[in-house]
Amino acid sequence: MKSKLAIAVSLSGWILLVAYIFYDYVVYDDQIISHFFQPPYRYELFFHILIAIAPFISTVMGYLVNKRIELLKSVKESEKKYHDLYQNAPDGYHSVVPDGTLLFVNDTWLKMFGYERTEVEGRMNLKELLTDEGLKGFEKNNPLLKEKGCIENIEVDIRKKDGTFLPVIINATAVFDEKGNFLRSRTTVRDNTIKKGYQQILERASEEWKATFDSMPYGVMLLDSECNIIRTNKYISDLSGLPFRELISKKCYDVIHHEGKPPEGCPLEKSVKSKNTETLEYYEPLLNKHFMLSITPVFDEEGITIAYVHSIIDITDLKGKEKKLIESRNAFLNMLKDETSAYREQWALSKKLEVSNEDLQNTLTKFKEAQDMIVRSEKLASIGTLASGVAHEILNPLNIMSAIVQVLKMESLPQKMAEDLDEVMNQINRATKITNDLRTFAHQKKTVMSHVDIHNIFDRTASLIEHAFTLDNIVIERAYDKNIPLIYADEDRLAQIFLNLLNNARDAMKGRKNNIINVKTTLVENGMEIRFSDNGPGIPEKILDKIFNPFFTTKDPGQGTGLGLSLVYSMIENHGGTIHAKSEEGKGATFIIFLPANKKTTGESSDQV
């Protein structure tokens, strides 16, 4: 569309031509044509030529004026667009001159720290806003900025107007004049509060795991295949009399057996070959103690052994009871040789032998259970430590990638590129969810216990996903026992248990028709029972005892983390309940949960499996 000025310029030549023709007509009447083309004077001929080409000249000038105006308008729009992008960017921006004075800042920076522009630009020095530690960092990094032209990922705390400090990450590039003199910086300022919070959570979780590791009533060491100690707990330090720093990289047989070589039948050598847990009973004469040694391999995702967990259990008391039993048996046999006394003492001795044998059997049973729990705890200790480290390392790049994608999506992009960015964002969200599952698996949390209606919790949970289940041809049936009272439990944990079991059933029945999930509650002695039954393909018998193990999954790669049922098992166990599964291939599966009625737990839960 032409501007009014361009139209006026274009019409001016035509108006001049018409006006002159009208003037000639008035003066020369019917001789106008001859006068116009054959004037008596040369200057009039030249003037007539100018009048004739005036419309063309004015039209061209009008076109040029219009294009100039359009160009200025486009420049103003671009300036406005980039000004908005600068002022309202997701990160703060400031520019600092050599003495530290803040030359200018964007609106995001002002919102982050609560200052007015008139208080900052040209008036405030960045050094005034830093802590003592941050000021030392400024003095250290400012020369680097001038020398290298940039600095990256500098963590610092900047004082807000209310006096509090905001943790931020600074990235800066330098601006130089033609002679190479430093003029000012271009600095982005990113809020580091969330990242720092995650770091504190991970550090606290690491400390809690270390405290748990050191408080174990038995020795635990992490070894490589060459018997070198990678990590150990306080029990081993107390047992050997050596501090932690001196134990690292020592051979385990030097520390435990005080020998220059592995003992005969070394379980580590067997485990390296078999890739299974190996055990050995060992007597240490220097300590006059009997120990049960156990070696369990730790594998990475590709099934390659990366370390070995070495546990040491003091079984001296158990061996003492075993010795007493043998002595009782020998005494009994000797008494049988004396026919006169054997009859009188046989009954009393047999009773004593029965009691001793029963005590031994109970002790052996408890020992086996303790050993299984130790092996499980060893795996959890390693998994928990690895999970915390993985979550810490993965969340940082995910947060950066997410921020970059969000900034890109603010631009006007082609539809195909925008769709690609949406897909990238979906994959980032999926990776974040898996990382959060690992954090949930590794962190300890408080359980909020109260009296809750189990049926109401299930109905509210099912309502969130029932529509999606309908699209997958899945019907959720309910059979509630109306006599069930309120139970003492954590409402959020129960909702998570129900959601995990429902999603697990849906995944098993995908692609099938006439799918049904039946949820039945029954009042039983000392509590209640919940049955989740489906008519899916069922669970093979050979893996039925593994489905509650951490990271065990039958789903395709990328479809599951293997933590769902493991978390369910842990949360139910922390409620004082139990869960087990029954299934026949081709006839569906049933998960049976028992929860105690009005039983108060300690309120502590680790969410670990």
C-alpha positions in Angstrom: 0.0 0.0 0.0 1.4 3.4 -1.0 1.8 6.1 1.6 0.1 9.5 1.3 3.4 11.2 0.7 4.3 8.8 -2.2 0.9 9.4 -3.8 1.3 13.2 -3.5 4.7 13.1 -5.1 3.4 10.9 -7.9 0.5 13.2 -8.7 2.5 16.4 -8.6 3.9 16.0 -12.1 0.5 15.2 -13.5 -1.0 18.2 -11.8 1.8 20.4 -13.2 1.2 19.1 -16.8 -2.6 19.6 -16.6 -2.2 23.1 -15.1 0.3 24.2 -17.9 -2.0 22.8 -20.6 -4.9 24.7 -19.2 -2.8 27.9 -19.0 -1.7 27.5 -22.7 -5.3 26.9 -23.7 -6.4 30.2 -22.0 -3.6 32.2 -23.6 -3.3 30.7 -27.1 -6.7 29.1 -27.5 -6.8 27.1 -30.7 -3.1 27.6 -31.3 -2.2 25.7 -28.2 -0.7 22.7 -30.1 1.5 24.7 -32.4 2.7 26.9 -29.5 3.5 23.8 -27.4 5.5 22.0 -30.1 6.9 25.1 -32.0 7.4 27.9 -29.4 9.0 31.1 -30.6 11.8 30.8 -28.1 14.2 27.9 -27.3 13.9 28.2 -23.5 10.2 27.7 -23.9 10.8 24.5 -25.9 13.1 23.2 -23.1 10.5 24.2 -20.5 7.8 22.3 -22.6 10.0 19.2 -22.6 10.3 19.4 -18.8 6.6 19.8 -18.4 6.0 16.7 -20.7 8.3 14.4 -18.7 7.2 15.8 -15.3 4.5 13.0 -14.8 7.1 10.3 -15.4 9.6 11.9 -13.1 7.0 12.4 -10.3 5.8 8.8 -10.7 9.3 7.4 -10.3 10.0 9.6 -7.4 6.7 8.6 -5.8 7.7 4.9 -6.2 11.1 5.5 -4.6 9.5 7.5 -1.7 7.1 4.6 -1.1 9.9 2.0 -1.1 11.9 4.2 1.3 9.0 4.5 3.6 8.3 0.7 3.5 12.0 0.1 4.2 12.0 2.4 7.2 8.8 0.7 8.5 10.4 -2.7 8.1 13.5 -1.5 10.0 11.4 -0.2 12.8 9.4 -3.5 13.0 12.7 -5.5 13.1 14.1 -3.2 15.7 11.0 -3.6 17.8 11.1 -7.4 17.4 14.8 -7.7 18.4 14.3 -5.2 21.2 11.5 -7.3 22.6 13.6 -10.5 22.2 16.5 -8.8 24.0 14.4 -7.3 26.8 12.2 -10.3 27.5 14.7 -13.2 26.8 14.5 -16.2 29.2 17.9 -15.2 30.7 19.0 -11.9 32.1 21.6 -9.8 30.2 24.0 -7.1 31.3 27.0 -5.3 29.9 29.9 -4.4 32.2 32.7 -1.8 31.4 36.3 -2.5 32.6 35.8 -1.0 36.1 32.7 -3.2 36.7 30.0 -0.5 36.2 26.8 -1.9 34.7 26.4 -0.1 31.4 23.0 -1.5 30.5 20.7 -4.4 31.5 17.5 -6.0 30.0 14.1 -6.2 31.6 14.6 -9.9 32.5 17.7 -8.9 34.6 15.7 -6.2 36.4 12.9 -8.7 37.2 15.4 -11.3 38.5 17.0 -8.9 41.0 14.2 -6.4 41.7 16.0 -3.2 40.7 14.8 -0.2 38.6 16.6 0.7 35.4 17.5 4.2 36.8 19.2 2.5 39.8 21.4 0.3 37.7 22.5 1.6 34.3 25.6 3.7 34.6 25.2 4.0 38.4 25.7 0.6 40.0 28.9 -1.4 40.0 28.7 -5.2 39.7 31.3 -5.7 42.4 28.8 -4.1 44.9 26.4 -7.0 44.2 28.8 -9.9 44.8 29.7 -11.8 47.9 33.3 -11.9 49.1 33.8 -15.2 47.3 32.1 -13.8 44.2 34.3 -10.7 44.2 37.4 -13.0 44.2 35.9 -14.9 41.3 35.3 -11.6 39.5 38.9 -10.5 40.0 40.0 -13.9 38.7 37.7 -14.2 35.7 37.8 -10.6 34.4 41.4 -10.9 33.1 40.5 -14.2 31.5 37.6 -12.5 29.7 39.9 -9.8 28.3 42.6 -12.4 27.4 40.4 -15.2 25.8 37.4 -13.1 24.8 34.9 -15.3 26.7 34.2 -17.1 29.9 31.6 -19.9 30.4 29.5 -21.4 33.1 30.7 -19.3 36.0 28.6 -19.9 39.1 28.1 -16.9 41.4 25.6 -15.3 43.8 24.3 -11.8 43.0 22.5 -9.6 45.6 18.9 -8.7 44.9 17.3 -5.4 46.0 15.7 -7.1 49.0 19.1 -8.1 50.3 18.9 -11.8 49.5 21.3 -13.5 47.0 20.3 -15.3 43.8 22.5 -18.1 42.6 23.2 -17.6 38.8 25.3 -19.0 36.0 27.2 -16.4 33.9 28.4 -16.7 30.3 30.2 -13.7 28.8 32.0 -12.5 25.6 34.2 -9.4 25.3 33.8 -6.4 23.0 37.0 -4.8 21.8 37.8 -1.6 19.8 39.8 -1.5 16.6 43.1 -1.4 18.6 42.1 -4.5 20.7 41.3 -2.6 23.9 38.5 -4.1 26.0 35.4 -1.9 25.9 32.6 -3.9 27.6 31.2 -7.4 28.1 28.1 -9.1 26.7 26.9 -11.2 29.6 24.0 -13.6 30.0 22.7 -14.4 33.5 20.8 -17.6 34.1 18.9 -18.4 37.3 20.7 -21.3 39.0 18.3 -21.9 41.9 16.7 -25.1 40.6 20.1 -26.7 39.6 21.6 -25.7 42.9 18.6 -27.2 44.7 19.0 -30.5 42.8 22.7 -30.5 43.7 21.9 -30.1 47.4 19.3 -32.9 47.2 21.8 -35.2 45.5 24.5 -34.3 48.0 22.2 -34.9 50.9 21.1 -38.2 49.3 24.7 -39.2 48.8 25.5 -38.4 52.5 22.4 -40.5 53.6 23.6 -43.4 51.5 27.1 -43.1 52.9 25.7 -43.1 56.4 23.5 -46.1 55.6 26.5 -47.9 54.1 28.7 -47.2 57.1 26.0 -48.2 59.6 25.6 -51.7 58.2 26.4 -54.4 60.9 28.6 -56.3 58.5 31.5 -55.5 56.2 31.0 -54.4 52.6 33.7 -53.7 50.0 33.5 -52.8 46.3 36.4 -54.6 44.5 37.7 -54.8 41.0 38.6 -58.1 39.3 42.2 -57.8 40.7 41.1 -57.8 44.4 41.8 -54.1 44.7 39.5 -52.2 47.1 37.5 -49.4 45.4 35.2 -48.5 48.3 34.5 -49.9 51.7 32.4 -49.1 54.8 33.3 -48.3 58.5 33.0 -52.0 59.6 36.0 -52.9 57.4 38.0 -50.0 58.7 37.3 -51.0 62.3 38.0 -54.6 61.6 41.4 -53.9 60.0 42.3 -51.0 62.2 43.2 -48.9 59.1 41.6 -45.5 58.1 39.5 -45.3 54.9 42.2 -43.5 52.8 44.7 -46.3 53.4 42.3 -49.1 52.5 41.6 -47.8 49.0 43.6 -49.7 46.3 44.8 -52.3 48.8 44.3 -56.0 48.1 41.3 -57.3 50.0 43.2 -60.5 51.1 46.0 -58.3 52.6 43.3 -56.4 54.7 41.1 -59.4 55.7 43.3 -62.4 55.6 46.7 -60.7 56.3 48.3 -62.9 53.6 50.1 -62.0 50.4 47.7 -64.1 48.2 44.0 -65.0 48.0 42.9 -67.8 50.3 42.2 -71.2 49.0 38.8 -71.4 47.4 38.7 -67.6 47.0 35.0 -66.6 46.2 36.2 -63.7 44.0 38.1 -65.9 41.7 35.1 -68.2 41.4 32.7 -65.3 40.8 34.9 -63.9 38.0 34.5 -67.2 36.2 30.9 -68.0 37.1 29.5 -64.4 37.1 27.3 -65.5 40.0 27.3 -65.0 43.8 29.9 -67.1 45.5 30.4 -67.7 49.3 33.1 -69.1 51.6 33.3 -69.8 55.3 36.7 -68.6 56.7 38.4 -68.7 60.1 40.7 -65.8 61.0 43.1 -67.0 63.7 44.4 -63.5 64.5 40.9 -62.4 65.5 39.7 -65.8 66.6 36.5 -65.3 64.6 34.6 -67.2 61.9 33.3 -65.2 58.9 31.0 -65.9 56.0 32.5 -64.3 52.8 30.2 -63.5 49.9 31.1 -62.1 46.4 28.4 -60.7 44.1 29.2 -59.3 40.6 27.8 -55.9 39.5 26.9 -55.5 35.8 26.4 -52.5 33.5 23.6 -52.2 31.0 25.4 -54.4 28.5 25.9 -57.2 31.0 29.6 -56.5 31.4 31.0 -56.9 35.0 32.2 -53.5 36.3 32.8 -54.4 40.0 32.3 -57.0 42.7 30.5 -56.5 46.1 32.3 -58.3 48.9 30.4 -58.8 52.1 31.8 -60.2 55.4 29.5 -61.5 58.1 30.7 -62.6 61.5 29.3 -66.1 62.2 31.3 -66.8 65.3 28.2 -67.2 67.5 26.6 -69.5 64.9 29.7 -71.7 64.8 29.7 -71.8 68.7 26.2 -73.1 68.7 27.1 -75.6 66.0 30.1 -76.8 68.2 27.8 -77.2 71.2 25.4 -79.3 69.1 28.3 -81.6 68.0 29.5 -81.9 71.6 25.9 -82.8 72.7 25.7 -85.4 70.0 29.1 -86.9 71.0 28.1 -86.9 74.6 24.9 -88.8 73.7 26.9 -91.4 71.7 29.2 -91.9 74.7 26.3 -92.3 77.0 24.9 -95.0 74.9 28.0 -97.0 75.5 27.2 -97.1 79.2 24.1 -99.4 79.1 23.3 -98.9 82.8 23.1 -95.1 82.7 21.9 -94.8 79.1 18.4 -95.8 79.8 18.0 -93.4 82.8 19.4 -90.4 80.9 18.2 -91.1 77.4 14.9 -89.3 77.7 16.3 -86.1 79.2 19.2 -86.1 76.7 16.9 -86.6 73.7 14.8 -83.7 74.8 17.9 -81.5 75.2 19.0 -82.7 71.7 15.7 -81.8 70.2 15.8 -78.3 71.7 19.4 -77.8 70.5 18.5 -79.1 67.0 15.5 -76.8 66.8 17.6 -73.8 67.9 20.2 -74.7 65.2 17.5 -75.0 62.5 16.0 -71.7 63.5 19.4 -70.1 63.6 20.3 -71.5 60.1 17.0 -70.3 58.7 17.5 -66.8 60.1 21.1 -66.8 58.8 19.9 -67.7 55.3 17.3 -65.0 55.4 19.8 -62.5 56.6 22.3 -63.5 53.9 19.6 -63.0 51.2 18.8 -59.6 52.7 22.5 -58.7 52.7 22.9 -59.6 49.0 19.8 -57.6 48.2 21.1 -54.6 50.3 24.5 -54.8 48.6 22.9 -54.5 45.2 20.7 -51.7 46.4 23.7 -49.8 47.8 25.5 -50.0 44.5 22.3 -49.2 42.5 21.4 -46.3 44.7 24.8 -44.7 44.4 24.9 -45.2 40.6 21.3 -43.8 40.4 22.1 -40.6 42.3 25.2 -40.0 40.1 23.4 -40.7 36.8 20.5 -38.4 37.8 23.0 -35.6 38.7 24.9 -36.0 35.4 21.9 -36.3 33.1 19.7 -33.5 34.5 22.3 -30.8 33.8 22.4 -31.3 30.0 18.7 -32.0 29.9 17.9 -28.6 31.5 20.3 -26.8 29.1 18.8 -28.6 26.1 15.3 -27.7 27.2 16.1 -24.0 27.7 17.7 -23.9 24.2 14.7 -25.5 22.5 12.3 -23.1 24.3 14.3 -20.1 23.1 14.3 -21.5 19.5 10.5 -22.0 19.7 10.1 -18.3 20.4 11.4 -17.5 16.9 9.2 -17.5 13.8 10.2 -20.9 12.3 9.0 -23.0 9.3 6.3 -25.5 10.3 8.6 -28.5 9.7 11.3 -27.1 11.9 8.7 -26.3 14.6 7.4 -29.8 14.5 10.9 -31.2 14.8 11.5 -29.0 17.9 8.3 -30.3 19.4 9.5 -33.8 18.9 12.9 -32.9 20.5 11.0 -31.4 23.5 8.9 -34.6 23.8 12.1 -36.7 23.9 13.7 -34.4 26.5 10.6 -34.7 28.7 10.8 -38.5 28.3 14.4 -38.5 29.4 13.6 -36.2 32.3 10.9 -38.6 33.4 13.2 -41.6 33.4 15.8 -39.5 35.3 13.2 -38.5 37.9 12.3 -42.2 38.3 16.0 -42.9 39.1 15.9 -40.0 41.6 12.7 -41.3 43.2 14.4 -44.8 43.3 17.5 -43.3 45.0 16.2 -40.6 47.4 14.8 -41.0 50.9 11.5 -39.2 51.6 9.0 -38.7 54.4 5.7 -40.6 54.2 2.6 -38.6 55.2 0.3 -41.0 56.9 -3.5 -40.5 57.6 -6.8 -42.4 57.7 -7.9 -42.7 54.1 -10.8 -44.2 52.1 -9.1 -46.9 49.8 -12.1 -46.9 47.4 -12.1 -43.2 47.0 -8.4 -43.1 46.2 -8.7 -45.8 43.6 -11.7 -44.1 41.9 -9.9 -40.7 41.7 -6.8 -42.4 40.3 -8.7 -44.4 37.7 -10.7 -41.4 36.6 -7.4 -39.8 35.3 -6.7 -42.7 32.9 -10.1 -44.4 32.3 -10.8 -42.4 29.0 -7.4 -43.5 27.6 -8.1 -47.1 28.7 -11.4 -47.0 26.8 -9.5 -46.1 23.6 -7.4 -49.2 24.2 -10.5 -51.4 24.5 -9.9 -51.8 28.3 -12.8 -51.8 30.8 -12.1 -51.4 34.6 -14.5 -53.3 36.7 -14.9 -52.8 40.5 -16.1 -55.1 43.2 -15.8 -53.2 46.5 -16.4 -54.6 50.0 -18.5 -51.9 51.7 -17.5 -53.1 55.2 -13.9 -52.0 54.7 -13.0 -49.2 57.2 -10.6 -46.3 56.8 -7.0 -47.5 56.8 -3.9 -45.7 58.0 -1.7 -45.0 54.9 -0.1 -42.4 52.6 -2.7 -41.3 50.1 -0.2 -40.2 47.4 1.8 -43.5 47.7 -1.4 -45.6 47.3 -2.4 -43.6 44.2 1.0 -44.2 42.7 0.7 -48.0 43.5 -2.8 -48.2 41.8 -1.6 -46.1 38.8 1.5 -48.3 38.3 -0.5 -51.6 38.5 -3.2 -50.2 36.0 -0.6 -49.0 33.5 1.3 -52.3 33.8 -1.9 -54.2 33.0 -2.7 -51.9 30.1 0.8 -52.4 28.6 0.4 -56.2 28.8 -3.0 -56.1 27.0 -2.2 -53.7 24.2 -3.3 -54.9 20.8 -5.9 -57.3 22.3 -9.7 -57.1 22.2 -12.3 -57.3 25.1 -9.7 -56.4 27.7 -10.9 -56.3 31.4 -9.2 -55.2 34.6 -11.1 -56.3 37.7 -10.3 -54.6 41.0 -11.7 -56.4 44.1 -11.4 -55.4 47.8 -12.1 -57.8 50.6 -12.1 -57.4 54.4 -9.8 -60.0 55.9 -8.3 -60.7 59.4 -6.1 -57.8 60.6 -6.6 -55.8 57.4 -7.8 -55.8 53.9 -7.0 -57.5 50.5 -6.9 -55.8 47.1 -6.8 -58.0 43.9 -5.9 -56.5 40.5 -6.8 -59.1 37.9 -6.6 -58.9 34.1 -7.4 -61.2 31.2 -4.1 -60.4 29.4 -1.5 -62.8 28.2 -0.2 -63.6 31.7 3.3 -63.8 33.1 5.6 -66.7 32.2 6.4 -68.9 35.3 10.2 -68.6 34.8 10.1 -64.8 35.4 7.3 -64.6 38.0 9.8 -64.4 40.9 11.8 -61.6 39.1 9.1 -59.1 38.3 9.6 -57.1 41.5 13.4 -56.8 41.0 14.8 -53.3 40.2 15.3 -52.6 36.5 13.7 -55.9 35.4 11.4 -55.4 32.4 10.0 -57.5 29.6 9.1 -54.4 27.5 11.0 -53.3 24.3 14.0 -51.0 24.7 12.8 -47.5 25.4 9.3 -48.6 26.6 10.0 -49.0 30.3 12.6 -48.5 33.0 11.9 -51.6 35.1 11.2 -49.6 38.2 7.4 -49.6 38.3 6.7 -52.9 40.1 9.8 -52.5 42.2 8.6 -49.2 43.5 5.1 -50.7 44.2 6.7 -53.5 46.2 8.8 -51.0 48.3 5.8 -48.7 49.0 3.5 -51.5 50.1 6.3 -53.0 52.3 6.7 -49.6 53.9 3.0 -49.6 54.7 3.5 -52.9 56.6 1.8 -54.8 53.8 2.7 -57.5 51.2 2.2 -58.0 47.5 2.6 -61.1 45.3 1.5 -62.2 41.9 -0.3 -65.3 40.5 -0.5 -66.0 36.8 -0.9 -68.7 34.1 0.3 -68.0 30.6 -2.6 -67.1 28.4 -5.1 -66.7 31.4 -4.1 -63.3 32.7 -2.4 -62.2 35.9 -3.5 -61.3 39.4 -1.6 -59.0 41.9 -2.7 -59.6 45.5 -2.1 -56.8 48.0 -2.5 -57.1 51.8 -2.6 -53.8 53.8 -3.0 -53.8 57.6 -6.0 -51.9 59.1 -5.2 -48.8 61.2 -1.5 -49.9 61.7 0.8 -46.9 62.2 4.2 -47.1 60.6 7.3 -45.1 61.5 6.6 -42.6 58.7 10.0 -43.2 57.1 10.1 -44.5 53.6 13.0 -44.9 51.3 11.1 -45.6 48.1 13.7 -48.2 47.3 13.4 -51.7 46.0 
